[in-house]
Amino acid sequence: MSGSLLKVRNLSVEFGPAGKGVRVLDRVGFDMMAGDCIGIVGESGSGKSVMSLSLLRLVPEPPGRIVEGSVEFEGVDLLTLPASRMPDIRGKDIAMIFQEPMSALNPVMTVGEQISEAIFLHESIGAAARRARVLEMLQLVGIPDAEQRYDSYPHEFSGGMRQRVMIAMALACNPRLLIADEPTTALDVTIQAQVLELMKQLRARYRTSILLISHDLGVIADIADRVIVMYCGRVVETAAIDDLFDRPAHPYTEGLLNSIPSRSIGQERLYQIPGAPPAPTERGPGCAFYPRCPKRMPVCLERTPPLLQVSETQQAACFALPAARP
Amino acid sequence: MTALLSTEGLAKHFAARSRWSAFGGGKSVVRAVDDLSMEIAPSETLALVGESGCGKSTTGRLIMRLIEPSAGRVVFEGKDITDASASELRQARRRMQMVFQDPRSSLSPRRTILQTVAEPLDANGLIRSPAHRREVVAELLDSVGLSPSVMGRFPHQFSGGQRQRVGIARAIALGPSLIVADEPVSALDVSVQAQIINLMQDLQKQRRLSYLFISHDLAVVRHIADRVAVMYLGRIVEIGPKAEVFRAPHHPYTQALLSAAPEARPGRSQKRIVLSGDVPSPSAIPSGCSFRTRCPIAQEVCARERPPLGAVASGHSAACHFAQPNPLGPNQRGRSS
């Protein structure tokens, strides 16, 4: 069960012409063990989606470019593999589900055929066995009348049902890692609750590792064991879920938690982080959070703080931490 | 206290051509809003919550008279504006304004901030001179936390939060008493959302504004609202003071909705009520109680009779034959640190 599944080091992505590109992902690194569920949280523009795409080398190129780093999946660096090997890994070892299932599904192909195709690409089993597997997957994700629904088109499904189809497709080849990019953001809360419940059940049953990307700390708190907080293309904090919510170490994480209305019940005013995140073109050499930070110091403008160990399960990138003092 | 705004039996039915109408099939009717009665007091925030398609935005538009109601009445500041003429409506709209979800699409990309914010003033002939115009707009920008120096800029030069401030400045320009805010913070990131919520609350105190706050986000509603109305398939299923509705929700839909919202705190989702199935189409609303197809406690009577919105406590009503306080126990969504 345990064992290193994913090891990301120094992953950097730029957009735009070489040499003058804008860096949207800056030396991101983290580790994931088999069976982990890690949540990646950040606001728009924090680089969380680019990060998830670059793990599978799906960043559109041009304009995007992975400029450095390594993504080691079960000991193999995906970034140095020949591009022709990637389709074998995508969908088979690592599967992905996206925010808007309507744009991720093919509108002119039945749902059953689409799931069947995913199996066909990766496994050499006969058509009858494939159909049986598809029906099993549809039932697994809670789609009623799987036999009839096999021949339905995506537009005949509701948003929640489409997301279930996406999950069925992603899990059809029993991947070791599932990357879910805002899987419930387009759904209503009662439907979101259904999909989260389903992901939890599947995780318990198949021990699939999950990398869940979300802007919603509520969703992350619900399902993840560990959290990575991103700000302006960098990892600013990583911690076990309870540590993050109980003892946030980075001022940005603290501000983010305090701005959530459900955490300040009974208070007159919400805590607010002043200003807005800088655009990628406006980021200087120092800490990107400097202009909004209540604990800023002159040194923060000069260089980027490295990730420092706060406790056994927690790291944060801030010069104001006790660990940063000489 | 007399109500600032009240609606009585408000309804909006859209005629939708059914898929077979070209072959002689009948038309179907989408009942977006039905039999909606509520009141908003001066300086009060009433939140309208529900999932997509429940009719909350349509309700906002009906109140603004941006669309014509199929039935029912809207009374604003003591005047029935249901059949108001164009000039009467123009008068009423000086006192009721709207803030939209996505300021990127509700602000014209080709107009400067000065033009955008001054537009309602211009349209009502309240501007005496160009200098007066700049002066008034500078004051408005200042009150929403923007520097008057941004007047010459265009919306694309602003972040989402700043654009929403511009939208709010335009809405308060004529000194309204009611603002219908349709998902005003849903498109914003959490840290920016807090700024806009605080701003709206500050403006409410300074200007004695009432808000009809339309939102799907219960955490935001819990922070900003005085009273909450929960909608399901075009009808209010529960309405009451915020503290009551959150502490002791009586309608099974409200209970499920509250328990479904993920809380930003680990290990709190143990007793979640997960509803089965999807919301039925508003063109084929179930007979009797429209929630019965997903209701965990539905009985035979629910298919036959529509439960009226009946009082369960002072100022607190729910539309359920079996309305009873929160079976989850009072601490399920209880107070927190």
Interface residues (C-beta under 8 A of the other chain):
Chain A: E43 S44 S158 G160 M161 D188 V189 T190 I191 Q192 A193 Q194 L196 E197 H215 D216 L217 G218 V219 A221 D222 I241 D242 F245 G255 L256 L257 S259 I260 P261 S262 R263 S264 I265 G266 R269 L270 Y271 Q272 I273 P274 A276 P277
Chain B: E51 S52 S159 G160 G161 Q162 D189 V190 S191 V192 Q193 A194 Q195 I197 N198 Q201 H216 D217 L218 A219 V220 R222 H223 I224 A256 L257 S259 A260 A261 P262 E263 A264 R265 P266 G267 R268 S269 R272 V274 L275 S276 D278 V279 R335 S336
